Amino acid sequence: MLAALTESNITNAIVWIGCMGLIIWLLYWLIGKLAIPEPFNKIAYAVLAIVSVVFCIRILFKFAGNPF
């Protein structure tokens, strides 16, 4: 598995995670600006957190050589 972690893969992973972080931050900010009522607001934040963690894990697995 360590053989799959080349310098270009690590650089690509950092760029992808940086872009994902920017998109997640923008969505987080947008949810706060839309003034959604309170129970739906917390649900939207929870869904955003779950989706962002899943995508970050998928990106890390992809660049580590795992096909998932």
mmJSON file of the N, C-alpha and C atoms, coordinates in Angstrom:
{"data_MODEL":{"atom_site":{
"group_PDB":["ATOM","ATOM","ATOM","ATOM","ATOM","ATOM","ATOM","ATOM","ATOM","ATOM","ATOM","ATOM","ATOM","ATOM","ATOM","ATOM","ATOM","ATOM","ATOM","ATOM","ATOM","ATOM","ATOM","ATOM","ATOM","ATOM","ATOM","ATOM","ATOM","ATOM","ATOM","ATOM","ATOM","ATOM","ATOM","ATOM","ATOM","ATOM","ATOM","ATOM","ATOM","ATOM","ATOM","ATOM","ATOM","ATOM","ATOM","ATOM","ATOM","ATOM","ATOM","ATOM","ATOM","ATOM","ATOM","ATOM","ATOM","ATOM","ATOM","ATOM","ATOM","ATOM","ATOM","ATOM","ATOM","ATOM","ATOM","ATOM","ATOM","ATOM","ATOM","ATOM","ATOM","ATOM","ATOM","ATOM","ATOM","ATOM","ATOM","ATOM","ATOM","ATOM","ATOM","ATOM","ATOM","ATOM","ATOM","ATOM","ATOM","ATOM","ATOM","ATOM","ATOM","ATOM","ATOM","ATOM","ATOM","ATOM","ATOM","ATOM","ATOM","ATOM","ATOM","ATOM","ATOM","ATOM","ATOM","ATOM","ATOM","ATOM","ATOM","ATOM","ATOM","ATOM","ATOM","ATOM","ATOM","ATOM","ATOM","ATOM","ATOM","ATOM","ATOM","ATOM","ATOM","ATOM","ATOM","ATOM","ATOM","ATOM","ATOM","ATOM","ATOM","ATOM","ATOM","ATOM","ATOM","ATOM","ATOM","ATOM","ATOM","ATOM","ATOM","ATOM","ATOM","ATOM","ATOM","ATOM","ATOM","ATOM","ATOM","ATOM","ATOM","ATOM","ATOM","ATOM","ATOM","ATOM","ATOM","ATOM","ATOM","ATOM","ATOM","ATOM","ATOM","ATOM","ATOM","ATOM","ATOM","ATOM","ATOM","ATOM","ATOM","ATOM","ATOM","ATOM","ATOM","ATOM","ATOM","ATOM","ATOM","ATOM","ATOM","ATOM","ATOM","ATOM","ATOM","ATOM","ATOM","ATOM","ATOM","ATOM","ATOM","ATOM","ATOM","ATOM","ATOM","ATOM","ATOM","ATOM","ATOM","ATOM","ATOM","ATOM"],
"id":[1,2,3,4,5,6,7,8,9,10,11,12,13,14,15,16,17,18,19,20,21,22,23,24,25,26,27,28,29,30,31,32,33,34,35,36,37,38,39,40,41,42,43,44,45,46,47,48,49,50,51,52,53,54,55,56,57,58,59,60,61,62,63,64,65,66,67,68,69,70,71,72,73,74,75,76,77,78,79,80,81,82,83,84,85,86,87,88,89,90,91,92,93,94,95,96,97,98,99,100,101,102,103,104,105,106,107,108,109,110,111,112,113,114,115,116,117,118,119,120,121,122,123,124,125,126,127,128,129,130,131,132,133,134,135,136,137,138,139,140,141,142,143,144,145,146,147,148,149,150,151,152,153,154,155,156,157,158,159,160,161,162,163,164,165,166,167,168,169,170,171,172,173,174,175,176,177,178,179,180,181,182,183,184,185,186,187,188,189,190,191,192,193,194,195,196,197,198,199,200,201,202,203,204],
"type_symbol":["N","C","C","N","C","C","N","C","C","N","C","C","N","C","C","N","C","C","N","C","C","N","C","C","N","C","C","N","C","C","N","C","C","N","C","C","N","C","C","N","C","C","N","C","C","N","C","C","N","C","C","N","C","C","N","C","C","N","C","C","N","C","C","N","C","C","N","C","C","N","C","C","N","C","C","N","C","C","N","C","C","N","C","C","N","C","C","N","C","C","N","C","C","N","C","C","N","C","C","N","C","C","N","C","C","N","C","C","N","C","C","N","C","C","N","C","C","N","C","C","N","C","C","N","C","C","N","C","C","N","C","C","N","C","C","N","C","C","N","C","C","N","C","C","N","C","C","N","C","C","N","C","C","N","C","C","N","C","C","N","C","C","N","C","C","N","C","C","N","C","C","N","C","C","N","C","C","N","C","C","N","C","C","N","C","C","N","C","C","N","C","C","N","C","C","N","C","C","N","C","C","N","C","C"],
"label_atom_id":["N","CA","C","N","CA","C","N","CA","C","N","CA","C","N","CA","C","N","CA","C","N","CA","C","N","CA","C","N","CA","C","N","CA","C","N","CA","C","N","CA","C","N","CA","C","N","CA","C","N","CA","C","N","CA","C","N","CA","C","N","CA","C","N","CA","C","N","CA","C","N","CA","C","N","CA","C","N","CA","C","N","CA","C","N","CA","C","N","CA","C","N","CA","C","N","CA","C","N","CA","C","N","CA","C","N","CA","C","N","CA","C","N","CA","C","N","CA","C","N","CA","C","N","CA","C","N","CA","C","N","CA","C","N","CA","C","N","CA","C","N","CA","C","N","CA","C","N","CA","C","N","CA","C","N","CA","C","N","CA","C","N","CA","C","N","CA","C","N","CA","C","N","CA","C","N","CA","C","N","CA","C","N","CA","C","N","CA","C","N","CA","C","N","CA","C","N","CA","C","N","CA","C","N","CA","C","N","CA","C","N","CA","C","N","CA","C","N","CA","C","N","CA","C","N","CA","C","N","CA","C","N","CA","C","N","CA","C"],
"label_alt_id":[null,null,null,null,null,null,null,null,null,null,null,null,null,null,null,null,null,null,null,null,null,null,null,null,null,null,null,null,null,null,null,null,null,null,null,null,null,null,null,null,null,null,null,null,null,null,null,null,null,null,null,null,null,null,null,null,null,null,null,null,null,null,null,null,null,null,null,null,null,null,null,null,null,null,null,null,null,null,null,null,null,null,null,null,null,null,null,null,null,null,null,null,null,null,null,null,null,null,null,null,null,null,null,null,null,null,null,null,null,null,null,null,null,null,null,null,null,null,null,null,null,null,null,null,null,null,null,null,null,null,null,null,null,null,null,null,null,null,null,null,null,null,null,null,null,null,null,null,null,null,null,null,null,null,null,null,null,null,null,null,null,null,null,null,null,null,null,null,null,null,null,null,null,null,null,null,null,null,null,null,null,null,null,null,null,null,null,null,null,null,null,null,null,null,null,null,null,null,null,null,null,null,null,null],
"label_comp_id":["MET","MET","MET","LEU","LEU","LEU","ALA","ALA","ALA","ALA","ALA","ALA","LEU","LEU","LEU","THR","THR","THR","GLU","GLU","GLU","SER","SER","SER","ASN","ASN","ASN","ILE","ILE","ILE","THR","THR","THR","ASN","ASN","ASN","ALA","ALA","ALA","ILE","ILE","ILE","VAL","VAL","VAL","TRP","TRP","TRP","ILE","ILE","ILE","GLY","GLY","GLY","CYS","CYS","CYS","MET","MET","MET","GLY","GLY","GLY","LEU","LEU","LEU","ILE","ILE","ILE","ILE","ILE","ILE","TRP","TRP","TRP","LEU","LEU","LEU","LEU","LEU","LEU","TYR","TYR","TYR","TRP","TRP","TRP","LEU","LEU","LEU","ILE","ILE","ILE","GLY","GLY","GLY","LYS","LYS","LYS","LEU","LEU","LEU","ALA","ALA","ALA","ILE","ILE","ILE","PRO","PRO","PRO","GLU","GLU","GLU","PRO","PRO","PRO","PHE","PHE","PHE","ASN","ASN","ASN","LYS","LYS","LYS","ILE","ILE","ILE","ALA","ALA","ALA","TYR","TYR","TYR","ALA","ALA","ALA","VAL","VAL","VAL","LEU","LEU","LEU","ALA","ALA","ALA","ILE","ILE","ILE","VAL","VAL","VAL","SER","SER","SER","VAL","VAL","VAL","VAL","VAL","VAL","PHE","PHE","PHE","CYS","CYS","CYS","ILE","ILE","ILE","ARG","ARG","ARG","ILE","ILE","ILE","LEU","LEU","LEU","PHE","PHE","PHE","LYS","LYS","LYS","PHE","PHE","PHE","ALA","ALA","ALA","GLY","GLY","GLY","ASN","ASN","ASN","PRO","PRO","PRO","PHE","PHE","PHE"],
"label_asym_id":["A","A","A","A","A","A","A","A","A","A","A","A","A","A","A","A","A","A","A","A","A","A","A","A","A","A","A","A","A","A","A","A","A","A","A","A","A","A","A","A","A","A","A","A","A","A","A","A","A","A","A","A","A","A","A","A","A","A","A","A","A","A","A","A","A","A","A","A","A","A","A","A","A","A","A","A","A","A","A","A","A","A","A","A","A","A","A","A","A","A","A","A","A","A","A","A","A","A","A","A","A","A","A","A","A","A","A","A","A","A","A","A","A","A","A","A","A","A","A","A","A","A","A","A","A","A","A","A","A","A","A","A","A","A","A","A","A","A","A","A","A","A","A","A","A","A","A","A","A","A","A","A","A","A","A","A","A","A","A","A","A","A","A","A","A","A","A","A","A","A","A","A","A","A","A","A","A","A","A","A","A","A","A","A","A","A","A","A","A","A","A","A","A","A","A","A","A","A","A","A","A","A","A","A"],
"label_entity_id":["1","1","1","1","1","1","1","1","1","1","1","1","1","1","1","1","1","1","1","1","1","1","1","1","1","1","1","1","1","1","1","1","1","1","1","1","1","1","1","1","1","1","1","1","1","1","1","1","1","1","1","1","1","1","1","1","1","1","1","1","1","1","1","1","1","1","1","1","1","1","1","1","1","1","1","1","1","1","1","1","1","1","1","1","1","1","1","1","1","1","1","1","1","1","1","1","1","1","1","1","1","1","1","1","1","1","1","1","1","1","1","1","1","1","1","1","1","1","1","1","1","1","1","1","1","1","1","1","1","1","1","1","1","1","1","1","1","1","1","1","1","1","1","1","1","1","1","1","1","1","1","1","1","1","1","1","1","1","1","1","1","1","1","1","1","1","1","1","1","1","1","1","1","1","1","1","1","1","1","1","1","1","1","1","1","1","1","1","1","1","1","1","1","1","1","1","1","1","1","1","1","1","1","1"],
"label_seq_id":[1,1,1,2,2,2,3,3,3,4,4,4,5,5,5,6,6,6,7,7,7,8,8,8,9,9,9,10,10,10,11,11,11,12,12,12,13,13,13,14,14,14,15,15,15,16,16,16,17,17,17,18,18,18,19,19,19,20,20,20,21,21,21,22,22,22,23,23,23,24,24,24,25,25,25,26,26,26,27,27,27,28,28,28,29,29,29,30,30,30,31,31,31,32,32,32,33,33,33,34,34,34,35,35,35,36,36,36,37,37,37,38,38,38,39,39,39,40,40,40,41,41,41,42,42,42,43,43,43,44,44,44,45,45,45,46,46,46,47,47,47,48,48,48,49,49,49,50,50,50,51,51,51,52,52,52,53,53,53,54,54,54,55,55,55,56,56,56,57,57,57,58,58,58,59,59,59,60,60,60,61,61,61,62,62,62,63,63,63,64,64,64,65,65,65,66,66,66,67,67,67,68,68,68],
"pdbx_PDB_ins_code":[null,null,null,null,null,null,null,null,null,null,null,null,null,null,null,null,null,null,null,null,null,null,null,null,null,null,null,null,null,null,null,null,null,null,null,null,null,null,null,null,null,null,null,null,null,null,null,null,null,null,null,null,null,null,null,null,null,null,null,null,null,null,null,null,null,null,null,null,null,null,null,null,null,null,null,null,null,null,null,null,null,null,null,null,null,null,null,null,null,null,null,null,null,null,null,null,null,null,null,null,null,null,null,null,null,null,null,null,null,null,null,null,null,null,null,null,null,null,null,null,null,null,null,null,null,null,null,null,null,null,null,null,null,null,null,null,null,null,null,null,null,null,null,null,null,null,null,null,null,null,null,null,null,null,null,null,null,null,null,null,null,null,null,null,null,null,null,null,null,null,null,null,null,null,null,null,null,null,null,null,null,null,null,null,null,null,null,null,null,null,null,null,null,null,null,null,null,null,null,null,null,null,null,null],
"Cartn_x":[0.821,0.0,0.865,2.003,2.853,3.43,3.521,4.056,3.094,1.798,0.813,0.831,1.449,1.486,2.692,2.577,3.652,3.455,4.44,4.372,3.243,3.002,1.916,0.547,0.418,-0.841,-1.117,-0.101,-0.28,-0.642,0.0,-0.309,-1.742,-2.14,-3.512,-4.52,-4.226,-5.134,-5.273,-4.176,-4.236,-5.061,-4.886,-5.667,-7.151,-7.482,-8.883,-9.515,-8.801,-9.352,-9.486,-8.574,-8.702,-9.926,-10.147,-11.346,-12.615,-12.604,-13.766,-14.017,-12.958,-13.115,-13.743,-13.34,-13.918,-15.396,-15.754,-17.154,-17.981,-17.437,-18.158,-18.346,-17.312,-17.444,-18.492,-18.518,-19.507,-20.923,-21.138,-22.451,-22.831,-21.873,-22.12,-22.544,-21.848,-22.18,-23.564,-23.865,-25.145,-26.305,-26.13,-27.178,-27.445,-26.401,-26.583,-27.257,-27.003,-27.582,-29.027,-29.45,-30.803,-31.883,-31.522,-32.452,-33.516,-33.056,-33.943,-34.452,-35.705,-36.211,-35.348,-35.395,-34.447,-34.328,-35.364,-35.075,-34.465,-34.898,-34.371,-32.949,-32.629,-31.285,-30.275,-30.591,-29.682,-29.592,-30.686,-30.667,-29.794,-29.892,-29.068,-27.585,-27.244,-25.844,-25.353,-26.198,-25.802,-25.604,-26.505,-26.364,-25.1,-24.837,-23.621,-22.369,-22.368,-21.209,-21.005,-22.081,-21.965,-21.48,-22.06,-21.664,-20.211,-19.803,-18.425,-17.414,-17.722,-16.808,-16.715,-17.845,-17.837,-17.018,-17.199,-16.437,-14.946,-14.583,-13.162,-12.54,-13.259,-12.746,-12.592,-13.582,-13.479,-12.279,-12.024,-10.882,-9.582,-9.468,-8.251,-8.055,-9.132,-9.01,-8.584,-9.127,-8.782,-7.309,-6.778,-5.381,-4.428,-4.949,-4.11,-4.065,-4.814,-4.766,-5.942,-6.876,-8.048,-9.115,-9.769,-10.727,-12.038,-12.302,-13.583,-13.513],
"Cartn_y":[-1.19,0.0,1.255,1.214,2.397,2.717,1.705,1.951,2.813,2.775,3.559,5.027,5.342,6.724,7.453,7.87,8.625,10.112,10.883,12.325,12.98,12.532,13.125,12.753,11.525,11.139,11.967,12.201,13.001,14.436,14.988,16.348,16.435,15.454,15.439,15.306,14.485,14.319,15.622,16.326,17.605,18.626,18.664,19.6,19.241,17.952,17.531,17.839,17.564,17.83,19.328,20.11,21.563,22.079,21.564,21.963,21.501,20.292,19.803,20.654,21.059,21.911,23.249,23.797,25.066,24.912,23.834,23.587,23.337,22.556,22.275,23.546,24.37,25.631,26.528,26.574,27.384,26.887,25.575,25.029,25.294,25.183,25.468,26.932,27.824,29.239,29.507,28.837,29.025,28.531,27.421,26.919,27.937,28.563,29.579,30.835,31.201,32.423,32.244,31.027,30.811,30.956,30.984,31.121,30.022,28.792,27.635,27.5,27.097,26.908,25.916,26.03,25.362,23.848,23.03,21.585,21.207,21.851,21.53,22.049,23.12,23.677,22.671,22.078,21.092,19.83,19.44,18.268,18.537,19.73,20.086,20.082,20.603,20.575,19.148,18.289,16.9,16.163,16.374,15.726,16.219,17.512,18.061,17.45,17.292,16.696,15.246,14.476,13.063,12.925,13.684,13.607,14.044,15.083,15.558,14.545,13.893,12.875,11.688,11.264,10.135,10.472,11.68,12.059,12.176,12.719,12.813,11.429,10.502,9.146,8.472,8.675,8.094,8.656,9.945,10.55,9.974,9.839,9.288,7.833,7.049,5.661,5.573,6.443,6.433,6.707,7.684,8.041,7.088,6.256,5.272,3.959,3.878,2.68,1.751,2.072,1.263,1.646,0.69,1.038,1.616,1.587,2.095,3.562],
"Cartn_z":[0.0,0.0,0.0,0.623,0.651,-0.722,-1.579,-2.916,-3.743,-3.408,-4.159,-3.739,-2.615,-2.13,-2.712,-3.934,-4.558,-4.283,-4.651,-4.403,-5.178,-6.401,-7.194,-6.625,-6.098,-5.473,-4.225,-3.437,-2.224,-2.585,-3.593,-4.041,-4.564,-5.373,-5.876,-4.746,-3.753,-2.624,-1.847,-1.656,-0.939,-1.715,-3.025,-3.841,-3.798,-3.946,-3.898,-2.549,-1.468,-0.136,0.095,-0.437,-0.342,-1.076,-2.279,-3.042,-2.339,-1.83,-1.084,0.149,0.833,2.0,1.65,0.529,0.076,-0.26,-0.945,-1.289,-0.031,0.904,2.151,2.958,3.031,3.749,3.102,1.774,1.072,1.35,1.345,1.662,3.113,4.022,5.434,5.618,4.94,5.002,4.401,3.291,2.62,3.48,4.162,5.058,6.164,6.675,7.711,7.195,5.945,5.37,4.911,4.635,4.129,5.199,6.445,7.569,7.541,7.467,7.508,8.95,9.151,10.525,11.313,12.618,13.518,13.36,13.372,13.265,11.914,10.844,9.526,9.352,10.043,10.012,10.562,11.695,12.29,11.447,10.831,9.956,8.741,8.173,7.019,7.376,8.563,8.995,9.204,9.769,10.0,8.682,7.732,6.424,5.719,5.803,5.196,5.825,7.133,7.812,7.393,7.337,6.962,5.526,4.615,3.206,3.021,3.719,3.564,4.094,5.2,5.736,4.773,4.229,3.29,2.046,1.496,0.307,0.606,1.752,2.1,2.259,2.872,3.026,1.661,0.772,-0.568,-1.322,-1.188,-1.867,-1.323,-0.019,0.569,0.168,0.135,-0.304,-1.765,-2.591,-4.02,-4.236,-3.529,-3.725,-2.991,-2.098,-1.432,-2.203,-3.314,-4.13,-3.928,-3.05,-2.826,-3.851,-4.509,-5.569,-5.069,-3.785,-3.284,-3.263],
"occupancy":[1.0,1.0,1.0,1.0,1.0,1.0,1.0,1.0,1.0,1.0,1.0,1.0,1.0,1.0,1.0,1.0,1.0,1.0,1.0,1.0,1.0,1.0,1.0,1.0,1.0,1.0,1.0,1.0,1.0,1.0,1.0,1.0,1.0,1.0,1.0,1.0,1.0,1.0,1.0,1.0,1.0,1.0,1.0,1.0,1.0,1.0,1.0,1.0,1.0,1.0,1.0,1.0,1.0,1.0,1.0,1.0,1.0,1.0,1.0,1.0,1.0,1.0,1.0,1.0,1.0,1.0,1.0,1.0,1.0,1.0,1.0,1.0,1.0,1.0,1.0,1.0,1.0,1.0,1.0,1.0,1.0,1.0,1.0,1.0,1.0,1.0,1.0,1.0,1.0,1.0,1.0,1.0,1.0,1.0,1.0,1.0,1.0,1.0,1.0,1.0,1.0,1.0,1.0,1.0,1.0,1.0,1.0,1.0,1.0,1.0,1.0,1.0,1.0,1.0,1.0,1.0,1.0,1.0,1.0,1.0,1.0,1.0,1.0,1.0,1.0,1.0,1.0,1.0,1.0,1.0,1.0,1.0,1.0,1.0,1.0,1.0,1.0,1.0,1.0,1.0,1.0,1.0,1.0,1.0,1.0,1.0,1.0,1.0,1.0,1.0,1.0,1.0,1.0,1.0,1.0,1.0,1.0,1.0,1.0,1.0,1.0,1.0,1.0,1.0,1.0,1.0,1.0,1.0,1.0,1.0,1.0,1.0,1.0,1.0,1.0,1.0,1.0,1.0,1.0,1.0,1.0,1.0,1.0,1.0,1.0,1.0,1.0,1.0,1.0,1.0,1.0,1.0,1.0,1.0,1.0,1.0,1.0,1.0,1.0,1.0,1.0,1.0,1.0,1.0],
"B_iso_or_equiv":[0.0,0.0,0.0,0.0,0.0,0.0,0.0,0.0,0.0,0.0,0.0,0.0,0.0,0.0,0.0,0.0,0.0,0.0,0.0,0.0,0.0,0.0,0.0,0.0,0.0,0.0,0.0,0.0,0.0,0.0,0.0,0.0,0.0,0.0,0.0,0.0,0.0,0.0,0.0,0.0,0.0,0.0,0.0,0.0,0.0,0.0,0.0,0.0,0.0,0.0,0.0,0.0,0.0,0.0,0.0,0.0,0.0,0.0,0.0,0.0,0.0,0.0,0.0,0.0,0.0,0.0,0.0,0.0,0.0,0.0,0.0,0.0,0.0,0.0,0.0,0.0,0.0,0.0,0.0,0.0,0.0,0.0,0.0,0.0,0.0,0.0,0.0,0.0,0.0,0.0,0.0,0.0,0.0,0.0,0.0,0.0,0.0,0.0,0.0,0.0,0.0,0.0,0.0,0.0,0.0,0.0,0.0,0.0,0.0,0.0,0.0,0.0,0.0,0.0,0.0,0.0,0.0,0.0,0.0,0.0,0.0,0.0,0.0,0.0,0.0,0.0,0.0,0.0,0.0,0.0,0.0,0.0,0.0,0.0,0.0,0.0,0.0,0.0,0.0,0.0,0.0,0.0,0.0,0.0,0.0,0.0,0.0,0.0,0.0,0.0,0.0,0.0,0.0,0.0,0.0,0.0,0.0,0.0,0.0,0.0,0.0,0.0,0.0,0.0,0.0,0.0,0.0,0.0,0.0,0.0,0.0,0.0,0.0,0.0,0.0,0.0,0.0,0.0,0.0,0.0,0.0,0.0,0.0,0.0,0.0,0.0,0.0,0.0,0.0,0.0,0.0,0.0,0.0,0.0,0.0,0.0,0.0,0.0,0.0,0.0,0.0,0.0,0.0,0.0],
"pdbx_formal_charge":[null,null,null,null,null,null,null,null,null,null,null,null,null,null,null,null,null,null,null,null,null,null,null,null,null,null,null,null,null,null,null,null,null,null,null,null,null,null,null,null,null,null,null,null,null,null,null,null,null,null,null,null,null,null,null,null,null,null,null,null,null,null,null,null,null,null,null,null,null,null,null,null,null,null,null,null,null,null,null,null,null,null,null,null,null,null,null,null,null,null,null,null,null,null,null,null,null,null,null,null,null,null,null,null,null,null,null,null,null,null,null,null,null,null,null,null,null,null,null,null,null,null,null,null,null,null,null,null,null,null,null,null,null,null,null,null,null,null,null,null,null,null,null,null,null,null,null,null,null,null,null,null,null,null,null,null,null,null,null,null,null,null,null,null,null,null,null,null,null,null,null,null,null,null,null,null,null,null,null,null,null,null,null,null,null,null,null,null,null,null,null,null,null,null,null,null,null,null,null,null,null,null,null,null],
"auth_seq_id":[1,1,1,2,2,2,3,3,3,4,4,4,5,5,5,6,6,6,7,7,7,8,8,8,9,9,9,10,10,10,11,11,11,12,12,12,13,13,13,14,14,14,15,15,15,16,16,16,17,17,17,18,18,18,19,19,19,20,20,20,21,21,21,22,22,22,23,23,23,24,24,24,25,25,25,26,26,26,27,27,27,28,28,28,29,29,29,30,30,30,31,31,31,32,32,32,33,33,33,34,34,34,35,35,35,36,36,36,37,37,37,38,38,38,39,39,39,40,40,40,41,41,41,42,42,42,43,43,43,44,44,44,45,45,45,46,46,46,47,47,47,48,48,48,49,49,49,50,50,50,51,51,51,52,52,52,53,53,53,54,54,54,55,55,55,56,56,56,57,57,57,58,58,58,59,59,59,60,60,60,61,61,61,62,62,62,63,63,63,64,64,64,65,65,65,66,66,66,67,67,67,68,68,68],
"auth_comp_id":["MET","MET","MET","LEU","LEU","LEU","ALA","ALA","ALA","ALA","ALA","ALA","LEU","LEU","LEU","THR","THR","THR","GLU","GLU","GLU","SER","SER","SER","ASN","ASN","ASN","ILE","ILE","ILE","THR","THR","THR","ASN","ASN","ASN","ALA","ALA","ALA","ILE","ILE","ILE","VAL","VAL","VAL","TRP","TRP","TRP","ILE","ILE","ILE","GLY","GLY","GLY","CYS","CYS","CYS","MET","MET","MET","GLY","GLY","GLY","LEU","LEU","LEU","ILE","ILE","ILE","ILE","ILE","ILE","TRP","TRP","TRP","LEU","LEU","LEU","LEU","LEU","LEU","TYR","TYR","TYR","TRP","TRP","TRP","LEU","LEU","LEU","ILE","ILE","ILE","GLY","GLY","GLY","LYS","LYS","LYS","LEU","LEU","LEU","ALA","ALA","ALA","ILE","ILE","ILE","PRO","PRO","PRO","GLU","GLU","GLU","PRO","PRO","PRO","PHE","PHE","PHE","ASN","ASN","ASN","LYS","LYS","LYS","ILE","ILE","ILE","ALA","ALA","ALA","TYR","TYR","TYR","ALA","ALA","ALA","VAL","VAL","VAL","LEU","LEU","LEU","ALA","ALA","ALA","ILE","ILE","ILE","VAL","VAL","VAL","SER","SER","SER","VAL","VAL","VAL","VAL","VAL","VAL","PHE","PHE","PHE","CYS","CYS","CYS","ILE","ILE","ILE","ARG","ARG","ARG","ILE","ILE","ILE","LEU","LEU","LEU","PHE","PHE","PHE","LYS","LYS","LYS","PHE","PHE","PHE","ALA","ALA","ALA","GLY","GLY","GLY","ASN","ASN","ASN","PRO","PRO","PRO","PHE","PHE","PHE"],
"auth_asym_id":["A","A","A","A","A","A","A","A","A","A","A","A","A","A","A","A","A","A","A","A","A","A","A","A","A","A","A","A","A","A","A","A","A","A","A","A","A","A","A","A","A","A","A","A","A","A","A","A","A","A","A","A","A","A","A","A","A","A","A","A","A","A","A","A","A","A","A","A","A","A","A","A","A","A","A","A","A","A","A","A","A","A","A","A","A","A","A","A","A","A","A","A","A","A","A","A","A","A","A","A","A","A","A","A","A","A","A","A","A","A","A","A","A","A","A","A","A","A","A","A","A","A","A","A","A","A","A","A","A","A","A","A","A","A","A","A","A","A","A","A","A","A","A","A","A","A","A","A","A","A","A","A","A","A","A","A","A","A","A","A","A","A","A","A","A","A","A","A","A","A","A","A","A","A","A","A","A","A","A","A","A","A","A","A","A","A","A","A","A","A","A","A","A","A","A","A","A","A","A","A","A","A","A","A"],
"auth_atom_id":["N","CA","C","N","CA","C","N","CA","C","N","CA","C","N","CA","C","N","CA","C","N","CA","C","N","CA","C","N","CA","C","N","CA","C","N","CA","C","N","CA","C","N","CA","C","N","CA","C","N","CA","C","N","CA","C","N","CA","C","N","CA","C","N","CA","C","N","CA","C","N","CA","C","N","CA","C","N","CA","C","N","CA","C","N","CA","C","N","CA","C","N","CA","C","N","CA","C","N","CA","C","N","CA","C","N","CA","C","N","CA","C","N","CA","C","N","CA","C","N","CA","C","N","CA","C","N","CA","C","N","CA","C","N","CA","C","N","CA","C","N","CA","C","N","CA","C","N","CA","C","N","CA","C","N","CA","C","N","CA","C","N","CA","C","N","CA","C","N","CA","C","N","CA","C","N","CA","C","N","CA","C","N","CA","C","N","CA","C","N","CA","C","N","CA","C","N","CA","C","N","CA","C","N","CA","C","N","CA","C","N","CA","C","N","CA","C","N","CA","C","N","CA","C","N","CA","C","N","CA","C","N","CA","C","N","CA","C"],
"pdbx_PDB_model_num":[1,1,1,1,1,1,1,1,1,1,1,1,1,1,1,1,1,1,1,1,1,1,1,1,1,1,1,1,1,1,1,1,1,1,1,1,1,1,1,1,1,1,1,1,1,1,1,1,1,1,1,1,1,1,1,1,1,1,1,1,1,1,1,1,1,1,1,1,1,1,1,1,1,1,1,1,1,1,1,1,1,1,1,1,1,1,1,1,1,1,1,1,1,1,1,1,1,1,1,1,1,1,1,1,1,1,1,1,1,1,1,1,1,1,1,1,1,1,1,1,1,1,1,1,1,1,1,1,1,1,1,1,1,1,1,1,1,1,1,1,1,1,1,1,1,1,1,1,1,1,1,1,1,1,1,1,1,1,1,1,1,1,1,1,1,1,1,1,1,1,1,1,1,1,1,1,1,1,1,1,1,1,1,1,1,1,1,1,1,1,1,1,1,1,1,1,1,1,1,1,1,1,1,1]
}}}
